[in-house]
Amino acid sequence: MASVPFMPFLRPLPLPRLSYIHILQRQISSLPHLCQKATIIVSKTPTPPPASPAVKPSAQVGLAALPPLPYHVHRTASQKLPIYHLAKRGGNLHQTRIRKIEGNVEKLREEIVAGLALKEETVVINRLTGHIIIKGWYKDNIKRFLEERHF
């Protein structure tokens, strides 16, 4: 007779993924009543060693220095940004698609238009899927844009 573990539902759960922890940290920092607790926790951690003189302190921008953004772009399972090139209509129509957006998609669209100096009509939101579609191939520019915002 096969042995059945005693109460199998009590087995330990795996640790959460780092991407999920990152999302929780962003959400906690955006809530004002939880910010005080988060700063107390951060203040208990040991201070990092002083930076070398070759690196400027102004170049070191942490997540705490950034204001909370009204949107979040989740990474894929392979920890890459979900930005894709598409070629439609026999390769004549070039598009760039941003997926996995949570929050205010309209605000992200406005910041992409302003940050990349694009025309308003070239950046469109698909309301059904929540994707942002841009005419042309801008994957490298958008990747740099999102990495500047620590996604």
C-alpha positions as CSV (number, residue, x, y, z in Angstrom):
1,M,0.0,0.0,0.0
2,A,1.4,3.4,-1.0
3,S,2.2,5.8,1.8
4,V,0.0,8.9,1.8
5,P,1.6,11.9,3.6
6,F,-0.2,13.0,6.7
7,M,-2.2,16.2,6.0
8,P,-0.5,17.1,2.6
9,F,-2.1,20.5,2.6
10,L,0.3,21.6,5.4
11,R,3.4,21.4,3.2
12,P,5.6,24.5,3.2
13,L,5.0,27.1,0.5
14,P,7.7,28.2,-1.9
15,L,9.3,31.7,-1.6
16,P,7.7,34.5,-3.7
17,R,9.3,35.6,-6.9
18,L,11.5,38.6,-6.9
19,S,9.3,40.4,-9.4
20,Y,6.3,40.0,-7.0
21,I,8.4,41.4,-4.1
22,H,9.3,44.4,-6.3
23,I,5.7,45.0,-7.1
24,L,4.8,44.9,-3.4
25,Q,7.6,47.3,-2.6
26,R,6.3,49.8,-5.2
27,Q,2.7,49.5,-3.9
28,I,3.8,50.0,-0.3
29,S,5.8,53.1,-1.1
30,S,2.8,54.6,-2.9
31,L,0.6,54.3,0.2
32,P,1.2,57.2,2.6
33,H,0.1,55.4,5.7
34,L,2.6,52.6,5.1
35,C,5.5,54.8,4.1
36,Q,6.5,55.5,7.7
37,K,6.7,51.8,8.5
38,A,8.8,51.2,5.3
39,T,11.2,54.0,6.3
40,I,11.6,52.5,9.7
41,I,12.5,49.1,8.2
42,V,15.0,50.7,5.8
43,S,16.6,52.7,8.6
44,K,17.3,49.4,10.5
45,T,19.4,48.0,7.7
46,P,23.2,48.7,7.8
47,T,24.4,51.6,5.8
48,P,26.3,50.7,2.6
49,P,30.0,51.4,2.3
50,P,30.9,54.8,0.9
51,A,31.0,55.1,-2.8
52,S,34.3,55.2,-4.7
53,P,35.4,58.6,-6.0
54,A,35.0,57.5,-9.6
55,V,31.2,57.2,-9.2
56,K,29.3,60.4,-8.6
57,P,26.6,60.4,-5.9
58,S,24.2,62.2,-8.2
59,A,24.4,59.2,-10.5
60,Q,23.2,56.9,-7.8
61,V,19.4,57.2,-7.8
62,G,17.5,54.7,-5.6
63,L,13.9,53.6,-5.8
64,A,13.1,55.8,-2.8
65,A,14.2,58.9,-4.6
66,L,11.7,58.3,-7.4
67,P,8.1,59.4,-7.0
68,P,5.5,56.6,-7.2
69,L,4.3,56.1,-10.7
70,P,0.6,55.6,-11.6
71,Y,1.5,52.6,-13.8
72,H,3.7,49.5,-13.7
73,V,5.1,47.4,-16.5
74,H,5.6,43.8,-15.3
75,R,8.6,41.8,-16.6
76,T,8.2,38.5,-18.4
77,A,9.1,35.1,-16.8
78,S,12.6,35.5,-18.3
79,Q,13.0,38.9,-16.5
80,K,12.9,40.9,-19.8
81,L,10.7,43.9,-20.6
82,P,7.6,43.0,-22.6
83,I,8.3,45.1,-25.6
84,Y,7.9,43.5,-29.0
85,H,8.4,44.3,-32.7
86,L,5.6,43.4,-35.1
87,A,5.6,43.3,-38.9
88,K,2.1,43.3,-40.4
89,R,0.7,43.7,-43.9
90,G,3.4,41.7,-45.6
91,G,6.1,43.5,-43.6
92,N,5.1,47.0,-44.7
93,L,3.5,48.0,-41.3
94,H,6.1,48.1,-38.5
95,Q,4.8,48.3,-35.0
96,T,6.1,48.2,-31.4
97,R,3.9,46.7,-28.7
98,I,4.2,47.1,-25.0
99,R,2.4,44.5,-22.9
100,K,1.8,43.7,-19.2
101,I,0.9,47.2,-18.2
102,E,-0.9,47.7,-14.9
103,G,-2.4,51.0,-13.7
104,N,-2.9,54.2,-15.6
105,V,-2.1,53.2,-19.2
106,E,-3.1,56.6,-20.5
107,K,-0.4,58.3,-18.3
108,L,2.2,55.9,-19.6
109,R,1.2,56.7,-23.2
110,E,1.5,60.4,-22.6
111,E,4.9,60.0,-21.0
112,I,6.1,57.9,-24.0
113,V,4.8,60.5,-26.5
114,A,6.6,63.3,-24.5
115,G,9.8,61.3,-23.7
116,L,10.4,60.0,-27.2
117,A,9.1,63.1,-29.1
118,L,6.5,61.1,-31.0
119,K,3.3,62.3,-32.7
120,E,0.1,61.8,-30.7
121,E,-1.5,59.7,-33.4
122,T,1.4,57.2,-33.7
123,V,0.9,55.9,-30.1
124,V,-2.4,54.1,-29.6
125,I,-3.9,52.1,-26.7
126,N,-5.7,48.9,-27.4
127,R,-8.5,49.1,-24.7
128,L,-9.4,45.5,-25.0
129,T,-6.0,44.1,-24.2
130,G,-4.4,47.0,-22.4
131,H,-1.4,47.1,-24.8
132,I,0.2,50.3,-26.1
133,I,0.9,50.0,-29.9
134,I,3.4,52.4,-31.5
135,K,3.9,52.9,-35.3
136,G,7.5,52.1,-36.1
137,W,10.2,50.1,-34.4
138,Y,11.1,51.8,-31.1
139,K,12.0,48.8,-29.0
140,D,15.4,50.0,-27.9
141,N,14.2,53.6,-27.2
142,I,11.2,52.3,-25.1
143,K,13.4,49.8,-23.3
144,R,15.8,52.7,-22.3
145,F,12.8,54.8,-21.4
146,L,11.4,52.2,-19.0
147,E,14.8,51.3,-17.5
148,E,15.3,54.9,-16.6
149,R,12.1,54.6,-14.5
150,H,13.5,51.4,-12.9
151,F,11.3,48.8,-14.5
